Structures are given as C-alpha cells and as structure tokens.
Amino acid sequence: MTQTNGAPRSFQEIILRLQNYWAAKGCAVMQPYDMEVGAGTFHPATTLRSLGSKAWAAAYVQPSRRPTDGRYGENPNRLQHYYQYQVLIKPSPPNLQELYLGSLEAIGVDMAMHDIRFVEDDWESPTLGAWGLGWEVWCDGMEVSQFTYFQQVGGHDCHPVSGELTYGLERLAMYVLGVDHVMDMPFNDPDALIPLSYGDVFKQTEEEYARWNFDVANTEVLLRHFEEAEAECAAILAQEHMDPKTGKRIVMAHPAYDQCIKASHIFNLLDARGVISVTERQAYIGRVRALAKQCADAFVLTEAGGHAA
Amino acid sequence: MPDLLIELFSEEIPARMQARAAEDLKKRVTDGLVEAGLTYAGAAALSTPRRLTLAVDGLLAESPTIREERKGPKKGAPDKAIEGFLRGAGLTREQLEERETPKGAVYFAMIEKPGRPAAEIIAEVLEDTIRNFPWPKSMRWGAGSLRWVRPLHSILCILSDEAGASVVDLDIDGIKSGNTTRGHRFMAPEEITVTGFDDYAAKLKRAHVVLDARERAEAIWQEATNQAFANGLEVVEDKGLLAEVAGLVEWPVVLMGAIDEEFLALPPEVLQTSMKEHQKFFSVKNPKTGRIEKFITVANRETADNGATILAGNQKVLSARLADAKFFWENDLRTAKSEAGMGSWVENLGNVTFHNKLGTQAARIDRIAALAREIAPVVGADADLAEQAARVAKADLSSEMVYEFPELQGLMGRYYAEAAGLPSAVANACEQHYSPLGPGDDVPSEPVSVAVALADKLDTLTGFWAIEETPTGSKDPFALRRAALGVIRLVLENDVRVAVLDQFSSQLARADTAISQTIAAEQERLGEDYRQKTGAATIQGGPATITVSKDVGGRHIDERAIDLLSFFHDRLKVFLRDQGIRHDVIDACIAMDGNDDLTLLVKRARALEDFLKTEDGTNLLQGFKRANNILSQAEEKDGVEYSYGADRKFAEDDTEKALFDALEAGGAAISPAIEAEDFAAAMRGMAALRAPIDAFFEAVQVNADSDIVRRNRLNLLSQIRQVCGQVADLTKVEG
C-alpha cells in the first residue's frame, strides 16, 4: 500500500501518489507512449486528443528524451532521459487551478508553509505547431510545473480548450524529498529490502546514452531515417479513407503521427550530434511541424477527433 | 449620486499587463458611461494578480433626457421628402410642428430621448468592455468562446448610495454579476460580500489583499531597504523589477537571505542578472566593498515559521542557479586564459549565421575589423589596437555565460578580455562598442571604443542596405534607425571628422563580397540540387546587387551609399529638431557640398540657426529672398542665367555702389571663413550685407528702363546669391 499521508519517501511514491490523485479526480490513468519523445505533450493522448470536440481526461507518466541535455549523469539537475507527469483535461474545468494545488498537497507540499505562485509563461511548440497561454508554477521560487490552456495544436484552433499540466518529476521530487543531486534521490523506499537510488537505476544509462548521443550515433543513418519517416507519414495519409479490404472508413491518423514523433526525435538526435547548422535548424523544425499539422488534419477526420460517422 | 464598483476576478494576470489593463478598464468604462450621458465625479483603477478593480464616484443616477429639434422640409414639399424626414426623426406627420420662417412655413421635428437608469447603461458598457478588452494576448478556456487574459471567474458590479447597494445585473457567457469577491488565494479564500468601495478595500485588506499596486510596491521597497539597512547593506534599486514583483503578489512578505560564500566571487552583474532574470530577486550589496552579498525575495504569504521554509527553498534554488553560472564563468575564464584565448570563440562564430544573405558572424567580424582599421586614424586610435579590439569585441557571444544571459554581452567580453591579458583599450571596447543603445545611453569616448562602435554600426547599416532590408514605415526589425542615431551621436559628441560616404562605399563593397561568398557557399553545399531548390536558372556567384554609381562632387559614389546618407540626414533632422534646430535650416545646410561630414554639417546648421534668430539674420534672409526672387523671375523670362560680370561702372545710385563694395568685402571675408570652417565669422560676413542690401532695394528699381543697367543689376543680385550661397542654401529656409 502506498502511504497517503505525511511526506513521501521516494521518487516512485511521488509518482504513485500523483497517479492515485488524478485517478480519484476522474482521469484515465494511461501508460507511457511506447516511442521516444522529447516531452509528455507528444503522447497522442495529449497532442491528438486535444483536437476536436470530444471531452477527454487523461494522466500519465511519460519518459522523455532530450539528447542535448545529457551530462553523463554528473550534473545534479540535467538528464538526457527523465520523466514528466502529464495531465490533460478537455474542456478545462473551472477549478483546474484548485485541482492542481490539490495534487501538490497529495505529494506532501504543505500549502500553509510554502509560497506557490503562478508566473506568466506562454507555451509554444514550434515542432507541433502548437501554443497556449498559462504559467510556470513556482514553489518557493522553484518552477515545479507548467500549466497551459491550449489554444492551437497542429495549426488547429482548440475548441473546447484543453488544460494541460506538466510536472518535471525529478526536479519536483528532489525538492519534495530534499535531495541535491538527482542521482542521490531514493528511487524506492529507503527502508526497502533492496533500497535503490535514482543513480542505481539510471547513472549508467545516462553515461551510455550521452556517449552515443554526442559522439557515436550514425548521422547518415539518422538522416536517412528522418527522410524515411517523413515519406512514410505522407504515404500513410495519402491513402484512401475507405479500407479496400474491410470496407470500413479508417483514417490512419495515429500510425502517421508515429512517424511524426519518430522524425522529431531523430531531429533531436541530429541536433545533439551537432550536424545541424543554425539555418538548417529552422528548416528541420518546419518539416516536423508540417507532419504534425497533416496528422492533426487527419485526426479531426476520425471519430475520436469528433468526426460524425 | 451613486458610486459604482466593478471587480473582474480571474486567474493570475501576467504582472507586466496589470497596470495597463486597469487603465484600459477605467478608460473604456468611463468613456462608455459619458458617451451614454452618465457623467461622474472621479474614477480610480486598481489591480492585483487576480483582479482588475474600478471605482467610479458621483455617477448620475440616470442619463438626462435629451431633446433635439430638427428642421425639416418646407410645407408643401413633395411627400417623398417629408416621409424621408419622418423616417429619420422616427415621428408621424401629426407630431411635426409648423413654423413660419422668412422663407415660408417649415416643418420642425421635436425629438425626445428619455433618460435611462444608470444600471442599464453600466451593464451594456461593461459587457462591451469585457468582450472587446484590448489585452496584448488573450485566450479562450473550457468550452466557451469568451476571451480574457486568463479564465475570468467572477464579476462584481454594484451601485451604492445612501439607501444601500444593489447589484448591476449582467450575464456574460454564464458569468453572472454579483456583490461578492474572494480574498487571498491561500490565506483567505472565502467569499466576501461587499457594499461599496470602502467596504471592499477594507475587507480585502483583512483578507490579506493589498489592492493598490503602488501601495504594494512602496511596502516592498520600504521593508526591503529596512532589512538591508539593519544589516549595514543596501538594496540595488531596480524600478522595473519592483513593479513586476508588486504584480506577482497580493500580500507581499519581504524575506532577505544570504548568497552562498562560494558564489561571491562571481562578477556582481552576473549575480544580479541571474537573480533577477530567473528568480526576480533584488540584489543587496555591501556599500563598503561593492559586493553583492544577499538577496531579497518577496513571498505572497505569511507562514507559521515566518517564512523560514520559503526562504530556505528560495536559497536552494538560487544555489543551483548560481552553480550553473559559476560553472559557465569558470569554463569561460579557462577558455579566455588558454593559449587560443578568445580566438577560439571567434572561430566558433564561423558557425553562427548573422543573416542568411550576409553570412556568418565571423565574416561580419572580419568586415568590422577592416573598417575599424580605416576609421582608427580619423578618431585618433591606433589602427592595430582598433583592429584587435574589433576582432574580439563579439567573441563573448560564443561564451557560455552570454549564451545563458544574452543581456550580459559586451560586459562579459570585458571581463574575459581582461582575463586574457588584452590591453585595457581592447577590453573597454568589448564592453562599449554596442553603445550608445538608447537616447539616454552614454557615448563612448575612448578612441579605440569609438572606432569599433562606429565600425560595428556602419557595418550593420551597410549590410542591410546591401541586401535591401531597409526600414519602411514603422517596420525596423534590425533597429537600423537606432544604429544610425548611434553613429550620429558617436560622430558629433567626439567631434569626429569623416566623410561617411567613403566609409559607406568601402563597407558596401565588403558586404557585396560577403553576399557573393554566401551564395557561392550555398551553391557548393547543395551542389547539383542548387538550381532545382532555389529555382534559380543561373547564378554565377557575382555580386547580388548591381552597383550603380553616381558622381558626387567629383567622387563616384555607390547609389546605395547616397540613399543611406539621405537616411542619415533624416535621422539627423529628428535628432537636431529635439535640440531646437529647425528642419529647413538643416535642409539649407544639407544642400551644401561636404554634407556627408556630419560634424561639419551640424556646425554649419547651428551657426545658421543662431544667425537666423538675430535681427540681421531675419532681414538678410528677406533681402536674399527678394534678390533671389527677382533674379529667378528675370532668368526665367529672359531664358538666361545672370551669373557673371556685374560692373561697377554701370552703377548709378550710391546704394548700388555701396552694395558693390559690401559684396566685394563680404566675399573676401566669407570665403576664407568657410574655408576655415569658422561659420560664426561667415555669418558675420553675411550680416554685414544686410544694411547695403536693404538700402539698395529701398533706393533702386532693378528692372530699370535701360537694358544695360537692368542686366548689370541682375548680375549684381546674382552676386548676392553667390556670396550667401557659400554659407548655406538660403532658398531652402522658410519665412
């Protein structure tokens, strides 16, 4: 059983408490998407589900990869692989701020002792063609979450508007647990039979990936994969909506979007390898955005995207 | 007379937008009320992170009845005309009045618009205000379509008088108005019912909300300086930060904390910038050492431990941030002190694009260095030092610190240049070559800094002129107007004597080379794909712009340089107008040779402005204009130019002879004065002409009967034009 009262004792307990909290608030607790992404927003449960008219509420942990942030596990706060906790509710409920503050209490932040602030921070994702208005949430001067009301995704106006909450789990947990170096943070309960730190779990992988990301990844292969993902995305979306085999109307928005995710991650890898010049950067971002936009266009033609059958 | 209280309660409004929004609320609502006939005695607007408040006192209880009389068609006018008039007035024929006028009987309409109760008008005006509010950025939320800066939660709108308070009913997309609000988000979240502004402000204060941003700012500053003073320290003033922080809290609680010992060796600007940008902390410095030792943070609540937990948290975040800054600083110092020194950063700038048509930052630095070398002797700088300074002045753009804090560019360059052991003139130029940025910014005066500052700005201007990205209307994305003004101030305040057209031309040529090289590099990179991707049929790597040159005073000058010079002249006019020099006076001087020497141009303009303010000046100008008019008319009529050979022997009148003498003496005095750039003396020379010219026109008829006399007099007038023309083109002066 998870402790629900008092201060949490480990990284995983904080995750479990968030899962329980948002489950109790009616969110579908989903699992991480099974592809490499740069942030929880890329999960189709956010990107695609924020489109169209259908109501939606989901919460999940998403492992996120930012190859350029790799520091071989040595920097106390920077990782090339880390976790985000993501909540998306559509339409955004009027008490979303209170729900959010409740989640902080659930992980042991005492509102009577801390200074919580909503500081303007508008969110924009050039690769997803998305933007929204909101805040970064500060707890005693530290940014603990990103709070956004989506206005546009994939070039489509959001109607209704989704409220999105993103927690940087390691940073938040380090703060709540009072740990200064991420690798020192208890992953499971410190009194467990085999207590494990974050470093026990991830120090080695941070080193391995940092080396691969920065120096070894085969850029020619990556460049080819980028082009292939781009082509496959277009090819998928070019198919007739009517499946000739089953006779059903099937718009393949999700498989196409997988290719968009793939292209986006490959771009991040190429960036970390330092083979993308400043001018090319904009062009690559534009290409990924074009894919995201086409996938969004396709999704709103599906049932989940609010298309009437 | 009733008072009105409005509060729009929302989720947190960005600090930077609050003050403006409160003013907009006041303006829109009061304008709307007045337009509908509701006048008032006074209005005040206030804001906190979660509310915009407007209090209007002494409002009329209802709008006055308006009676309007309209004159219509004559009696007996065609039915159509009368019907049209009735439609416009909204009356029937029986309601019209007939009146006798000198032109016969005429219909009059008496239209009466009855007054309306204040509440009805307020509801309309407020709804219109909310729906059309000028937020810099607004959003939708939930399933609605209303826009506000962040979700709008409630509207308080009450009218109160001696009899009590009543809610002004309105419903905007499901948000109904009422007489309640809420206190501090955490310290007093309960609903509060209010009856008027005084009650509202008092209850909010009890609920831990200070309504007035100024009051919050004052309280913060007071408490911050007190705490610092008690420790023998002082707070570094920052009005912008104070205003922002006051917009982040409803109940300010000032907390002072210490900066970890290990970070105190960082440059004070780094500490200050990092604390301000990332955490909105004030810096607290020790007046004895000038070092920043502590910080002030402003929390939004009181706690049982008097803020100890909050302060500890903030301190921890600060240490993490400063650990980053220290890491950057130490890495950068290591690079600066290494053998390659700042050179390795410059090399890096070869990978940084300045502009996709103008190539990399490194290429730009080469151009600036070449120009700085050329300018050096003119500003009294050593050419080698100027070039060296130009080569490292932008090196810090590759440093880790400037990558993190772009606003520290230049300043970090100075620190790193000093660490690298470069001459102090070079280190100073690193910091100062961006100056002056704004009108209030100091202008560098050290020769090496002046050379690099000029070269930097001139390169920017010529570069964008070469790729035809010049400012249009209000669009000036590359801040070229600011750059030109910077050049003007550098030149004038340092009394620099340089013919800028030459600099323009040589730098335009360098920009052309850069453009061709960029094209060539792109061609090489894309290889065979080039033509296909760019759609270009053939590009041979030649200059992108075909250079057209013009003959200017014997010099062949690039036409783009001439266009750039006229841009400078426009900036100069704006700059001098603020100093009280009329634009037509400047025009009269711009029309002269050597107008690309800005110092000379301004010297001349100042002397002329002073001269025209004297009585001699105004009268001479009149005499000159008269002479010029007569001459121009005669020249047009006769189809010849009278410019030569006035002969004293044909002079009939004494005043005419005197004018001959005066012009001879004047010419002899003015030419050398102009030569010596002694414009005051030149003006005195012109002043001496005033009396003889006046006397001449008084006594003499230019268009005499005798053709010889007439021609001689016209040629004499042309001497006036010629002599005065050495000083300035007085035809351009108005009046």
Chai-1 contact restraints between the chains, C-beta under 6 A:
chainA,res_idxA,chainB,res_idxB,connection_type,confidence,min_distance_angstrom,max_distance_angstrom,comment,restraint_id
A,P91,B,G142,contact,1.0,0.0,6.0,A-B,restraint_1
A,P91,B,A143,contact,1.0,0.0,6.0,A-B,restraint_2
A,S92,B,W141,contact,1.0,0.0,6.0,A-B,restraint_3
A,S92,B,G142,contact,1.0,0.0,6.0,A-B,restraint_4
A,M111,B,F186,contact,1.0,0.0,6.0,A-B,restraint_5
A,M113,B,T303,contact,1.0,0.0,6.0,A-B,restraint_6
A,M113,B,T309,contact,1.0,0.0,6.0,A-B,restraint_7
A,D115,B,A299,contact,1.0,0.0,6.0,A-B,restraint_8
A,D115,B,N300,contact,1.0,0.0,6.0,A-B,restraint_9
A,D115,B,R301,contact,1.0,0.0,6.0,A-B,restraint_10
A,D115,B,I310,contact,1.0,0.0,6.0,A-B,restraint_11
A,R117,B,N300,contact,1.0,0.0,6.0,A-B,restraint_12
A,F118,B,E12,contact,1.0,0.0,6.0,A-B,restraint_13
A,E120,B,P14,contact,1.0,0.0,6.0,A-B,restraint_14
A,L133,B,M139,contact,1.0,0.0,6.0,A-B,restraint_15
A,D140,B,I310,contact,1.0,0.0,6.0,A-B,restraint_16
A,D140,B,G313,contact,1.0,0.0,6.0,A-B,restraint_17
A,D140,B,N314,contact,1.0,0.0,6.0,A-B,restraint_18
A,G141,B,Q279,contact,1.0,0.0,6.0,A-B,restraint_19
A,G141,B,N314,contact,1.0,0.0,6.0,A-B,restraint_20
A,G141,B,V317,contact,1.0,0.0,6.0,A-B,restraint_21
A,M142,B,V317,contact,1.0,0.0,6.0,A-B,restraint_22
A,Y149,B,M139,contact,1.0,0.0,6.0,A-B,restraint_23
A,Y149,B,W141,contact,1.0,0.0,6.0,A-B,restraint_24
A,Q151,B,M139,contact,1.0,0.0,6.0,A-B,restraint_25
A,P160,B,A143,contact,1.0,0.0,6.0,A-B,restraint_26
A,V161,B,R140,contact,1.0,0.0,6.0,A-B,restraint_27
A,V161,B,W141,contact,1.0,0.0,6.0,A-B,restraint_28
A,V278,B,T353,contact,1.0,0.0,6.0,A-B,restraint_29
A,T279,B,T353,contact,1.0,0.0,6.0,A-B,restraint_30
A,T279,B,N356,contact,1.0,0.0,6.0,A-B,restraint_31
